[in-house]
């Protein structure tokens, strides 16, 4: 059984930063103490002047497999995630074929076996016609049920009110929602075409995918969840006006929780002129005031989880006109670094960073024995060097699409080491070649 000792780290875990050594034995954390002596046969990593944290659990990614693998696949995108300090991910169902049956879920898990650098779980997608598949879903088959309550990429819009009512009434697992009101968006698109024709500037995106479109849908989702006492998690919130829907109580006291993505905490609409379709995503990046409100909500506890919504497209696809360019950004490789920059700027604390991207997703989704640095739990750990800047260039982007909205930006910190299931997957700026991701186990029913 391999053993690995991390020495002299500044461990960020469970609301505290402290000096600690961590001993890993096999795939588990064997001991955490102030000082642990190195023994013969134990590999040692000196993490002096570095932070050590549990690996990020990303509850929302689009790794594009099966069927869309010219954009990304399980191997490439999970490797990029591991290089970015993400040790577990939950992948969305809008692939080809769509993951809307239990058989499609099983097939997708088979595809992922022995190909993922990070641990993985998959959602079942809802449609207007698969309520029986949803009702039959078992705990060990999916991390949750994804409901597109607004038009996005793909054709999985669930817009039948009776079906939505049935899903919220009988879903056996957590419901996660994309909330935008499609009729409002379509009306806004029509107005934009009247004004600009087909040459709509990217700066119109947050007005087309408006705050009102978001609020109309998210408030409806909250109403449905309250009516049926459903377990609801609303994804990628973008507006100040929606924050009033969510409680600042601890997640253990809530059945309705909320997520924000790193790009909505980092960018605002002032960047559209510079970055154009490279920051086109659904829901849209909105105003500076909205961004500030999201940061405030993270600190207050109204927002429970920080994720990525990693959604790669090729540059050829992105370099098109407003209506033709697809929505989505590649983000997994730089999410943790983005949060460390926000922490350095004083917008969030390092403890809050770990709370929202490690502890909270583990608790809310019932991920078994991950998301915390605890003795006996899986050794999914990340060492971050806060004094080693990292500049993003297309040449060091590991996602298959080979571009990033952060190109040219120098982060103040860098990922030094990523350890997954006790194995070093990324170290000193390079992947080790270890492909050790495992299927996540979940323990939370409705």
Residue, then its C-alpha position, 0 to 999 in steps of 0.5 A: x500500500x503506497x504511503x504519501x506524507x504532506x509536510x508543513x502545509x497550511x490546511x484550509x478545512x472546516x472553517x479553520x486554517x492551521x499548520x498540519x501534516x497529512x499522511x495518506x495510506x492507499x486511497x485514504x487519509x490516515x492521519x492529520x496532525x501538527x507534526x507527523x514524522x517521515x518513515x522509511x518508504x513514505x514519499x514526502x511532499x513539502x508544502x511549506x508556504x502553500x495551502x492544502x485543501x480538499x479537492x473541489x467538487x464541481x456539481x455542474x460540468x458538460x464534458x461533451x461525451x457521448x456524441x459531442x467529443x470534438x469539443x471535449x471528452x471524459x479523458x481530456x476534460x477530467x485531466x484539465x479539471x485535475x490540473x485545476x484542483x477539481x477532484x470530482x465532477x457531476x456531468x450534465x445530460x445534454x449530450x448525444x444521445x441525451x441521458x434521459x433514460x436509466x439505460x442511457x445513464x448506465x451506458x454513460x457510466x460504462x463509457x467513463x470507466x477507467x478514462x477519468x482523471x477525477x471522480x465522476x457522477x452523472x445526472x438524469x435529464x428530464x423531458x416532457x415525456x420521461x416521468x416514468x424514468x424519473x420515478x424509477x430512478x435509484x439512489x446509486x444511479x445518478x447525482x440528481x435530476x436535471x430540469x431545463x426550465x428555460x431554453x439553452x443548448x440542446x432540446x431538453x426544455x421542460x415547459x409542460x406545467x403538468x409535467x413540471x408539477x409531476x417531477x417536483x411531486x415525485x422526483x426521488x432525488x434532488x432536482x437541479x434546475x436551469x432557470x430562464x423563462x423562454x417566452x421572455x427570452x424569445x420576446x427579447x430576441x425579437x426586439x433585438x432583431x428589430x433593432x440590429x437585424x442578425x448583427x446583434x452585438x454581444x453586449x445585448x446578451x444580458x438584456x436578451x437573457x434578462x434578469x426578469x427572464x431569470x427571476x420569472x423562472x427561478x421563482x416558479x421553481x421555488x414555488x413548485x419546490x415549496x408546494x411539494x416539499x421537493x429537494x431543489x438546487x438552482x444552478x448558475x444564478x446571475x442576478x441580484x434580484x433573485x437573491x431574495x428567493x434564498x435563505x441565508x440559513x446553513x445548508x443543513x436547514x434548507x431544502x432549497x439551495x443555490x449555486x453560482x459559477x466562477x465566471x459570474x463571480x469574476x466577469x461582468x458586462x463590461x468585458x463583452x466588448x473585449x471578449x465577445x462570444x468567449x464569455x457568451x454563456x446561459x444565463x448571461x454574465x450581467x452587470x457589475x452590481x449583479x456580480x457584487x450581489x452574487x459575491x455578497x450572497x456567497x458570503x451570506x450563505x444565500x448561495x451554497x455552492x460555487x461551481x463552473x458550468x464548464x461547457x467547451x466549444x471549439x473556437x470555430x464555433x465560438x467565432x460566429x455571430x451572436x445568434x449562431x455562436x453557442x453558449x458556454x465556456x471552458x473553466x475547470x482548469x482555472x476555477x480554483x485559481x479564480x477563487x484564490x484571486x477573489x480571496x486575495x482581493x478580499x472578496x471572499x475568505x479562503x475558508x469560505x472558498x473551501x466551504x462553498x466549493x468543497x464542503x457544501x457540494x459534498x453535503x448537499x449531494x450526499x457525496x460519500x466520504x469526500x469534500x473534507x480533509x478527515x481521517x479515514x476519508x478519501x484522499x482527494x487533496x489539492x496543494x495551492x502555491x499562493x506565491x507562484x503566479x500562473x499565466x494562462x496561455x492557449x499553449x497551457x490550456x488542457x481542455x480539448x477546445x484549446x482556449x480559455x476566456x482567461x488567456x493573458x491573465x496572470x493568476x496570483x497563485x498556481x496549483x502545485x499538486x492534485x491528489x485523487x484517491x491517494x494518487x498524485x495526478x498533477x504535480x509541478x505544472x504537469x499531469x502525471x498520467x495517473x487516471x484514477x477517477x472513480x464513480x462517486x457514491x451518493x447518499x441523499x434521497x428526496 
